């Protein structure tokens, strides 16, 4: 499977790419947290969110050009991108855990409680979704920091599992 590259180089470069992608996700999380108190951060969050798969593809393409003589099979591209997403998920999980545990564990619940108050003040606008949001908030407020981080990490891994084959289709290049 790795005939044109060795596993160590493959793993090292995928982990390096995952580190850069994880740093991008940490910035994205910081923009999301900042956007809860200041909406001017939300466009930054959206830009990083949309750029994330393109950045993963760019890193895989650079790997293909530098180490694979511009030839990379689908399975190699898929595994490379999947490994990037796994490493990025782990790095961002550590950063989010540290942030929630030691710096600000109430930022999300405070914002959600403010949203519940706004929704309760205008029940005619929100209708049945107001009670659904309130129930979701009650469930979320009972989660521990570990559960929140596990939920975010699982979501990142699922997104990576879904998007990795799509990106790999664009990155693969057969011998000519």
Residue frames as a rotation matrix with the C-alpha (Angstrom) as fourth column:
UNK 1
0.558 0.830 0.000 0.00
0.830 -0.558 0.000 0.00
0.000 0.000 -1.000 0.00
UNK 2
0.840 -0.337 -0.425 2.79
-0.173 -0.909 0.379 2.43
-0.514 -0.245 -0.822 0.84
UNK 3
0.598 -0.618 0.511 5.09
0.775 0.610 -0.169 1.41
-0.207 0.497 0.843 -1.97
UNK 4
0.276 -0.516 0.811 6.29
0.575 -0.588 -0.569 4.88
0.770 0.623 0.134 -2.88
UNK 5
0.049 -0.287 0.957 6.64
-0.633 -0.750 -0.193 6.24
0.773 -0.596 -0.218 0.70
UNK 6
-0.679 -0.276 -0.680 7.54
0.298 0.742 -0.600 4.76
0.670 -0.610 -0.422 4.06
UNK 7
0.248 0.882 -0.401 5.06
0.731 0.101 0.675 4.56
0.636 -0.461 -0.619 6.92
UNK 8
-0.132 -0.356 -0.925 7.11
0.920 -0.392 0.020 6.74
-0.369 -0.848 0.379 9.26
UNK 9
-0.975 -0.220 0.006 7.12
0.200 -0.874 0.442 9.65
-0.092 0.433 0.897 6.82
UNK 10
-0.415 0.900 0.135 3.44
0.277 -0.017 0.961 9.12
0.867 0.437 -0.242 6.12
UNK 11
0.291 0.539 -0.790 2.54
0.896 0.135 0.422 9.10
0.334 -0.831 -0.444 9.82
UNK 12
-0.429 -0.547 -0.719 4.78
0.770 -0.637 0.025 12.05
-0.472 -0.543 0.695 10.69
UNK 13
-0.982 0.050 0.182 3.42
0.076 -0.778 0.624 14.23
0.173 0.626 0.760 7.90
UNK 14
-0.133 0.990 -0.053 -0.19
0.397 0.102 0.912 13.28
0.908 0.100 -0.407 8.66
UNK 15
0.233 0.176 -0.957 0.35
0.972 -0.056 0.226 14.13
-0.014 -0.983 -0.184 12.33
UNK 16
-0.763 -0.535 -0.364 2.03
0.509 -0.843 0.173 17.40
-0.399 -0.053 0.915 11.39
UNK 17
-0.767 0.556 0.319 -0.89
0.042 -0.453 0.891 18.26
0.640 0.697 0.324 9.14
UNK 18
0.157 0.841 -0.519 -3.30
0.683 0.287 0.672 17.25
0.714 -0.459 -0.529 11.90
UNK 19
-0.256 -0.331 -0.908 -1.48
0.902 -0.419 -0.102 19.57
-0.347 -0.846 0.406 14.29
UNK 20
-0.994 -0.107 -0.029 -1.91
0.086 -0.909 0.409 22.51
-0.070 0.404 0.912 11.92
UNK 21
-0.399 0.917 0.015 -5.54
0.112 0.032 0.993 21.58
0.910 0.398 -0.115 11.33
UNK 22
0.101 0.390 -0.915 -6.04
0.940 0.265 0.217 21.27
0.327 -0.882 -0.340 15.10
UNK 23
-0.694 -0.393 -0.603 -4.63
0.575 -0.807 -0.135 24.75
-0.434 -0.440 0.786 15.61
UNK 24
-0.865 0.467 0.184 -7.10
-0.135 -0.569 0.811 26.00
0.483 0.677 0.555 13.04
UNK 25
-0.015 0.897 -0.441 -9.92
0.464 0.397 0.792 24.29
0.886 -0.192 -0.422 14.96
UNK 26
-0.225 -0.127 -0.966 -8.72
0.963 -0.177 -0.201 25.83
-0.145 -0.976 0.162 18.23
UNK 27
-0.977 -0.102 -0.189 -8.89
0.065 -0.979 0.191 29.26
-0.204 0.174 0.963 16.59
UNK 28
-0.538 0.843 -0.022 -12.35
-0.042 0.000 0.999 28.33
0.842 0.538 0.036 15.29
UNK 29
0.056 0.535 -0.843 -13.46
0.869 0.390 0.305 27.36
0.492 -0.750 -0.443 18.81
UNK 30
-0.605 -0.338 -0.721 -12.05
0.679 -0.691 -0.246 30.60
-0.415 -0.639 0.648 20.20
UNK 31
-0.951 0.302 0.065 -14.02
-0.195 -0.751 0.631 32.54
0.240 0.587 0.773 17.56
UNK 32
-0.196 0.923 -0.332 -17.18
0.309 0.379 0.872 30.62
0.931 0.068 -0.360 18.47
UNK 33
-0.041 0.123 -0.992 -16.72
0.999 0.028 -0.038 31.36
0.023 -0.992 -0.124 22.17
UNK 34
-0.849 -0.314 -0.425 -15.94
0.332 -0.943 0.035 34.99
-0.412 -0.112 0.904 21.38
UNK 35
-0.797 0.585 0.148 -19.00
-0.048 -0.307 0.951 35.13
0.602 0.751 0.272 19.15
UNK 36
-0.125 0.769 -0.626 -21.21
0.872 0.387 0.301 34.27
0.474 -0.508 -0.719 22.11
UNK 37
0.077 0.119 -0.990 -20.43
0.770 -0.637 -0.017 37.62
-0.633 -0.761 -0.141 23.70
UNK 38
-0.161 -0.184 -0.970 -19.48
-0.378 -0.896 0.233 39.63
-0.912 0.404 0.075 20.62
UNK 39
0.628 0.557 0.544 -21.20
0.205 0.557 -0.805 38.74
-0.751 0.617 0.235 17.32
UNK 40
0.668 -0.419 -0.615 -18.40
-0.731 -0.524 -0.437 40.31
-0.139 0.742 -0.656 15.27
UNK 41
-0.404 -0.833 0.377 -16.37
-0.731 0.542 0.414 37.11
-0.549 -0.109 -0.829 15.85
UNK 42
0.259 0.619 0.742 -18.95
-0.090 0.780 -0.619 34.90
-0.962 0.094 0.257 14.14
UNK 43
0.895 0.010 -0.447 -17.84
-0.446 -0.038 -0.894 35.66
-0.026 0.999 -0.030 10.54
UNK 44
-0.121 -0.993 -0.007 -14.32
-0.981 0.120 -0.152 34.63
0.151 -0.012 -0.988 11.57
UNK 45
-0.299 0.119 0.947 -15.77
-0.440 0.863 -0.247 31.37
-0.847 -0.491 -0.206 12.90
UNK 46
0.715 0.670 0.199 -17.66
-0.114 0.392 -0.913 30.74
-0.690 0.630 0.357 9.65
UNK 47
0.587 -0.584 -0.561 -14.59
-0.777 -0.210 -0.594 31.44
0.229 0.784 -0.577 7.52
UNK 48
-0.471 -0.806 0.360 -12.50
-0.875 0.477 -0.076 28.99
-0.110 -0.351 -0.930 9.56
UNK 49
-0.009 0.575 0.818 -15.28
-0.306 0.777 -0.550 26.42
-0.952 -0.255 0.169 9.51
UNK 50
0.915 0.379 -0.139 -15.55
-0.213 0.161 -0.964 26.55
-0.343 0.911 0.228 5.73
UNK 51
0.398 -0.846 -0.354 -11.77
-0.861 -0.211 -0.463 26.69
0.317 0.489 -0.813 5.25
UNK 52
0.124 -0.391 0.912 -11.10
-0.766 0.547 0.338 23.62
-0.631 -0.741 -0.232 7.39
UNK 53
0.603 0.082 0.794 -11.69
0.242 0.929 -0.280 20.88
-0.760 0.361 0.540 4.77
UNK 54
0.951 -0.293 0.102 -9.93
0.004 -0.315 -0.949 22.94
0.310 0.903 -0.299 2.11
UNK 55
0.331 -0.864 0.379 -6.92
-0.939 -0.340 0.047 23.28
0.088 -0.371 -0.924 4.40
UNK 56
0.245 -0.189 0.951 -6.90
-0.341 0.901 0.267 19.53
-0.908 -0.390 0.156 5.03
UNK 57
0.869 0.105 0.484 -6.98
0.392 0.452 -0.801 18.98
-0.303 0.886 0.352 1.26
UNK 58
0.785 -0.616 0.063 -4.17
-0.468 -0.656 -0.593 21.48
0.406 0.436 -0.803 0.75
UNK 59
0.159 -0.745 0.647 -1.98
-0.894 0.169 0.414 19.69
-0.418 -0.645 -0.640 3.31
UNK 60
0.401 0.048 0.915 -2.66
0.107 0.989 -0.099 16.33
-0.910 0.137 0.391 1.66
UNK 61
0.974 -0.039 0.225 -1.88
0.220 -0.104 -0.970 17.78
0.061 0.994 -0.093 -1.77
UNK 62
0.516 -0.841 0.164 1.41
-0.832 -0.538 -0.139 19.20
0.205 -0.065 -0.977 -0.49
UNK 63
0.105 -0.435 0.894 2.28
-0.541 0.730 0.419 15.78
-0.835 -0.527 -0.159 0.92
UNK 64
0.731 0.242 0.639 1.43
0.338 0.685 -0.646 14.14
-0.594 0.687 0.419 -2.39
UNK 65
0.924 -0.377 0.062 3.69
-0.139 -0.481 -0.866 16.54
0.356 0.791 -0.497 -4.31
UNK 66
0.354 -0.844 0.403 6.60
-0.928 -0.369 0.041 16.45
0.114 -0.388 -0.914 -1.87
UNK 67
-0.287 -0.499 0.817 6.78
-0.737 0.661 0.145 12.78
-0.612 -0.561 -0.558 -0.90
UNK 68
0.145 0.485 0.863 4.78
0.116 0.857 -0.501 10.79
-0.983 0.173 0.068 -3.44
UNK 69
-0.850 -0.510 0.132 6.12
0.217 -0.111 0.970 12.11
-0.480 0.853 0.205 -6.76
UNK 70
-0.606 0.696 -0.385 2.67
-0.755 -0.655 0.003 13.61
-0.250 0.293 0.923 -7.33
UNK 71
-0.311 0.515 -0.799 1.10
-0.330 0.730 0.599 10.11
0.891 0.450 -0.057 -7.35
UNK 72
-0.862 0.112 0.495 -1.24
-0.473 0.175 -0.863 9.06
-0.183 -0.978 -0.098 -4.54
UNK 73
-0.711 0.638 -0.297 -3.87
0.337 0.679 0.652 6.36
0.617 0.363 -0.698 -4.55
UNK 74
0.097 0.876 0.472 -7.32
-0.280 -0.431 0.857 6.93
0.955 -0.215 0.204 -3.09
UNK 75
0.705 0.202 -0.680 -6.69
0.492 0.551 0.674 4.77
0.511 -0.810 0.289 -0.04
UNK 76
-0.337 -0.888 -0.314 -3.47
0.913 -0.225 -0.341 6.63
0.232 -0.402 0.886 0.75
UNK 77
-0.683 0.139 0.717 -5.20
-0.035 -0.987 0.157 10.01
0.730 0.082 0.679 0.43
UNK 78
0.394 0.919 0.014 -8.14
-0.138 0.044 0.990 8.81
0.909 -0.392 0.144 2.50
UNK 79
0.499 -0.268 -0.824 -5.94
0.801 0.506 0.320 7.46
0.331 -0.820 0.467 5.29
UNK 80
-0.620 -0.773 0.137 -3.78
0.686 -0.618 -0.383 10.58
0.380 -0.143 0.914 5.27
UNK 81
-0.452 0.530 0.718 -6.78
-0.301 -0.848 0.437 12.90
0.840 -0.019 0.543 5.63
UNK 82
0.619 0.685 -0.384 -8.43
0.097 0.419 0.903 10.64
0.779 -0.596 0.193 8.21
UNK 83
0.108 -0.672 -0.733 -5.24
0.961 0.259 -0.095 10.67
0.253 -0.694 0.674 10.27
UNK 84
-0.763 -0.303 0.571 -5.10
0.242 -0.953 -0.182 14.46
0.600 -0.001 0.800 9.98
UNK 85
0.047 0.891 0.451 -8.64
-0.399 -0.397 0.827 14.68
0.916 -0.218 0.337 11.34
UNK 86
0.621 0.132 -0.772 -7.88
0.537 0.647 0.542 12.26
0.571 -0.751 0.331 14.20
UNK 87
-0.370 -0.850 -0.376 -4.83
0.902 -0.232 -0.364 14.25
0.222 -0.474 0.852 15.28
UNK 88
-0.704 0.176 0.688 -6.68
-0.066 -0.981 0.183 17.55
0.707 0.083 0.703 14.94
UNK 89
0.400 0.915 -0.054 -9.57
-0.098 0.102 0.990 16.19
0.911 -0.391 0.131 17.00
UNK 90
0.387 -0.322 -0.864 -7.24
0.856 0.474 0.206 15.10
0.343 -0.819 0.459 19.79
UNK 91
-0.700 -0.712 0.055 -5.38
0.659 -0.674 -0.334 18.41
0.275 -0.198 0.941 19.86
UNK 92
-0.483 0.585 0.652 -8.56
-0.297 -0.809 0.506 20.48
0.824 0.051 0.565 19.86
UNK 93
0.531 0.671 -0.518 -10.09
0.255 0.456 0.852 18.23
0.808 -0.585 0.071 22.55
UNK 94
-0.094 -0.656 -0.749 -7.12
0.978 0.081 -0.194 18.89
0.188 -0.750 0.634 24.82
UNK 95
-0.895 -0.264 0.359 -7.35
0.249 -0.964 -0.088 22.65
0.370 0.010 0.929 24.24
UNK 96
-0.102 0.941 0.323 -11.12
-0.293 -0.339 0.894 22.74
0.950 -0.003 0.311 24.79
UNK 97
0.477 0.231 -0.848 -10.82
0.629 0.584 0.513 20.65
0.613 -0.779 0.133 27.95
UNK 98
-0.498 -0.743 -0.448 -8.13
0.860 -0.359 -0.362 22.95
0.109 -0.565 0.818 29.35
UNK 99
-0.787 0.248 0.564 -10.21
-0.088 -0.951 0.296 26.01
0.610 0.184 0.771 28.50
UNK 100
0.208 0.978 0.015 -13.41
-0.215 0.031 0.976 24.68
0.954 -0.206 0.217 30.06
UNK 101
0.415 -0.076 -0.907 -11.72
0.736 0.614 0.286 23.15
0.535 -0.786 0.310 33.10
UNK 102
-0.211 -0.700 -0.682 -9.37
0.964 -0.263 -0.029 25.96
-0.159 -0.664 0.730 34.10
UNK 103
-0.958 -0.258 0.125 -10.56
0.280 -0.934 0.221 29.17
0.060 0.247 0.967 32.47
UNK 104
-0.611 0.787 -0.081 -14.28
-0.773 -0.616 -0.151 29.39
-0.169 -0.030 0.985 31.79
UNK 105
-0.960 0.242 0.138 -16.57
0.249 0.968 0.033 26.48
-0.126 0.066 -0.990 32.44
UNK 106
-0.233 0.947 -0.220 -19.78
0.532 -0.065 -0.844 28.54
-0.814 -0.314 -0.489 32.36
UNK 107
-0.756 -0.098 -0.647 -19.47
-0.342 -0.783 0.519 30.44
-0.557 0.614 0.559 29.08
UNK 108
-0.879 0.433 -0.201 -21.71
-0.010 0.403 0.915 28.08
0.477 0.806 -0.350 27.11
UNK 109
-0.368 0.786 -0.497 -24.32
0.913 0.408 -0.030 27.57
0.179 -0.465 -0.867 29.83
UNK 110
-0.424 0.191 -0.885 -24.51
0.356 -0.864 -0.357 31.31
-0.833 -0.466 0.299 30.57
UNK 111
-0.869 0.076 -0.489 -25.07
-0.454 -0.515 0.727 32.09
-0.197 0.854 0.482 26.90
UNK 112
-0.733 0.624 -0.270 -27.69
0.293 0.649 0.702 29.38
0.614 0.436 -0.658 26.58
UNK 113
-0.337 0.636 -0.694 -29.54
0.900 0.000 -0.436 30.60
-0.277 -0.772 -0.573 29.68
UNK 114
-0.600 0.101 -0.794 -29.63
-0.131 -0.991 -0.027 34.12
-0.789 0.088 0.608 28.21
UNK 115
-0.894 0.278 -0.352 -31.04
-0.346 0.073 0.935 32.66
0.286 0.958 0.031 24.99
UNK 116
-0.560 0.721 -0.407 -33.71
0.755 0.647 0.106 30.79
0.340 -0.248 -0.907 26.98
UNK 117
-0.387 0.395 -0.833 -34.69
0.536 -0.639 -0.552 34.04
-0.750 -0.661 0.036 28.70
UNK 118
-0.758 0.077 -0.648 -34.99
-0.486 -0.729 0.482 35.81
-0.435 0.680 0.590 25.34
UNK 119
-0.830 0.451 -0.329 -37.05
-0.005 0.584 0.812 32.96
0.558 0.675 -0.482 23.89
UNK 120
-0.488 0.665 -0.565 -39.33
0.873 0.365 -0.324 32.88
-0.009 -0.651 -0.759 26.95
UNK 121
-0.556 0.244 -0.795 -39.98
0.114 -0.924 -0.364 36.60
-0.823 -0.293 0.486 26.59
UNK 122
-0.333 0.398 -0.855 -41.28
-0.892 -0.427 0.148 36.11
-0.306 0.812 0.497 23.04
UNK 123
-0.524 0.124 0.843 -43.19
-0.012 0.988 -0.153 32.80
-0.852 -0.090 -0.516 22.93
UNK 124
0.585 0.805 -0.099 -45.38
-0.088 -0.059 -0.994 33.93
-0.806 0.591 0.037 20.04
UNK 125
0.368 -0.528 -0.765 -42.33
-0.926 -0.284 -0.250 34.13
-0.086 0.800 -0.593 17.76
UNK 126
-0.599 -0.797 -0.080 -40.68
-0.798 0.602 -0.016 30.84
0.061 0.054 -0.997 18.71
UNK 127
0.344 0.868 -0.358 -43.74
-0.813 0.466 0.349 28.66
0.470 0.170 0.866 19.41
UNK 128
0.993 0.113 -0.037 -42.98
-0.088 0.906 0.414 24.98
0.080 -0.408 0.909 20.08
UNK 129
0.354 -0.931 -0.089 -39.28
0.381 0.230 -0.895 25.44
0.854 0.283 0.437 19.44
UNK 130
0.058 -0.299 0.952 -39.06
-0.716 -0.677 -0.169 27.46
0.695 -0.672 -0.254 22.67
UNK 131
0.701 0.237 0.673 -39.92
-0.675 0.525 0.518 24.43
-0.231 -0.817 0.528 24.79
UNK 132
0.906 -0.421 -0.046 -37.62
0.359 0.821 -0.444 22.20
0.225 0.386 0.895 22.74
UNK 133
0.155 -0.887 0.435 -34.74
-0.015 -0.442 -0.897 24.63
0.988 0.132 -0.081 23.19
UNK 134
0.227 -0.012 0.974 -35.43
-0.918 -0.338 0.209 24.86
0.327 -0.941 -0.088 26.93
UNK 135
0.940 0.133 0.315 -35.40
-0.235 0.920 0.315 21.05
-0.248 -0.370 0.895 27.23
UNK 136
0.649 -0.761 0.025 -32.16
0.456 0.362 -0.813 20.88
0.609 0.539 0.582 25.25
UNK 137
0.062 -0.611 0.789 -30.62
-0.478 -0.712 -0.514 23.51
0.876 -0.346 -0.336 27.52
UNK 138
0.559 0.204 0.804 -31.63
-0.827 0.208 0.522 21.55
-0.061 -0.957 0.285 30.61
UNK 139
0.967 -0.243 0.078 -30.03
0.251 0.962 -0.107 18.41
-0.049 0.123 0.991 29.19
UNK 140
0.401 -0.860 0.316 -26.88
0.334 -0.184 -0.924 20.28
0.853 0.477 0.214 28.20
UNK 141
0.234 -0.307 0.923 -26.52
-0.718 -0.695 -0.049 22.04
0.656 -0.651 -0.382 31.54
UNK 142
0.822 0.111 0.559 -26.37
-0.498 0.616 0.610 18.63
-0.277 -0.780 0.562 33.23
UNK 143
0.814 -0.566 -0.130 -23.34
0.323 0.626 -0.710 17.54
0.483 0.536 0.692 31.18
UNK 144
0.602 -0.719 -0.347 -19.90
0.338 -0.164 0.927 17.51
-0.723 -0.676 0.144 32.71
UNK 145
0.339 -0.583 -0.738 -16.90
-0.752 -0.640 0.160 19.12
-0.566 0.501 -0.655 31.05
UNK 146
-0.660 -0.606 0.445 -15.66
-0.275 0.745 0.608 15.68
-0.699 0.279 -0.658 30.05
UNK 147
-0.051 0.746 0.664 -18.99
0.650 0.529 -0.545 14.92
-0.758 0.404 -0.512 28.37
UNK 148
0.764 0.300 -0.572 -18.93
-0.132 -0.795 -0.592 18.21
-0.632 0.528 -0.567 26.47
UNK 149
-0.089 -0.894 -0.440 -15.40
-0.843 -0.168 0.511 17.61
-0.530 0.416 -0.738 25.22
UNK 150
-0.653 -0.094 0.752 -16.25
0.124 0.966 0.228 14.02
-0.747 0.242 -0.619 24.29
UNK 151
0.407 0.885 0.224 -19.28
0.503 -0.012 -0.864 15.25
-0.762 0.464 -0.450 22.35
UNK 152
0.653 -0.233 -0.720 -17.23
-0.566 -0.782 -0.260 17.83
-0.502 0.578 -0.643 20.44
UNK 153
-0.437 -0.898 0.051 -14.45
-0.682 0.367 0.633 15.30
-0.587 0.242 -0.773 19.74
UNK 154
-0.374 0.392 0.840 -16.91
0.426 0.878 -0.220 12.68
-0.824 0.275 -0.495 18.53
UNK 155
0.724 0.660 -0.200 -18.52
0.183 -0.464 -0.867 15.26
-0.665 0.591 -0.456 16.26
UNK 156
0.287 -0.711 -0.642 -15.13
-0.835 -0.514 0.195 16.22
-0.469 0.480 -0.742 14.81
UNK 157
-0.668 -0.566 0.483 -14.22
-0.317 0.804 0.503 12.57
-0.673 0.183 -0.717 14.22
UNK 158
0.044 0.772 0.634 -17.56
0.570 0.502 -0.651 11.85
-0.821 0.390 -0.418 12.53
UNK 159
0.790 0.195 -0.581 -17.14
-0.268 -0.742 -0.614 14.90
-0.551 0.641 -0.534 10.31
UNK 160
-0.153 -0.942 -0.300 -13.66
-0.859 -0.023 0.512 13.70
-0.489 0.336 -0.805 9.40
UNK 161
-0.565 0.004 0.825 -14.93
0.126 0.989 0.081 10.21
-0.816 0.150 -0.559 8.65
UNK 162
0.469 0.837 0.282 -17.58
0.502 0.011 -0.865 11.62
-0.727 0.547 -0.415 6.34
UNK 163
0.859 -0.065 -0.509 -15.48
-0.347 -0.804 -0.483 14.24
-0.378 0.592 -0.712 4.59
UNK 164
-0.064 -0.983 0.173 -12.18
-0.454 0.183 0.872 12.32
-0.889 -0.023 -0.458 4.24
UNK 165
-0.212 -0.045 0.976 -13.31
0.655 0.735 0.176 10.12
-0.726 0.676 -0.127 1.31
UNK 166
0.819 0.541 0.190 -14.74
0.514 -0.546 -0.662 13.16
-0.254 0.640 -0.725 -0.48
UNK 167
0.647 -0.663 -0.376 -11.48
-0.596 -0.748 0.292 15.09
-0.475 0.035 -0.879 -0.15
UNK 168
-0.183 -0.763 0.620 -9.49
-0.117 0.643 0.756 11.98
-0.976 0.066 -0.208 -1.10
UNK 169
0.429 0.407 0.806 -11.35
0.734 0.364 -0.574 11.80
-0.527 0.838 -0.143 -4.40
UNK 170
0.998 -0.044 0.046 -9.96
-0.013 -0.847 -0.531 15.22
0.063 0.529 -0.846 -5.28
UNK 171
0.462 -0.877 0.131 -6.45
-0.743 -0.302 0.597 14.55
-0.484 -0.373 -0.792 -3.93
UNK 172
0.315 -0.355 0.880 -5.78
0.228 0.929 0.293 11.14
-0.921 0.108 0.374 -5.45
UNK 173
0.473 -0.230 -0.850 -3.69
-0.848 -0.379 -0.369 11.05
-0.237 0.896 -0.374 -8.57
UNK 174
0.781 -0.145 0.608 -2.84
0.180 0.984 0.004 7.87
-0.598 0.106 0.794 -10.43
UNK 175
-0.332 -0.943 -0.029 0.31
0.096 -0.064 0.993 7.22
-0.938 0.328 0.111 -12.43
UNK 176
0.576 0.542 -0.612 0.09
-0.508 -0.350 -0.787 8.34
-0.641 0.764 0.074 -16.01
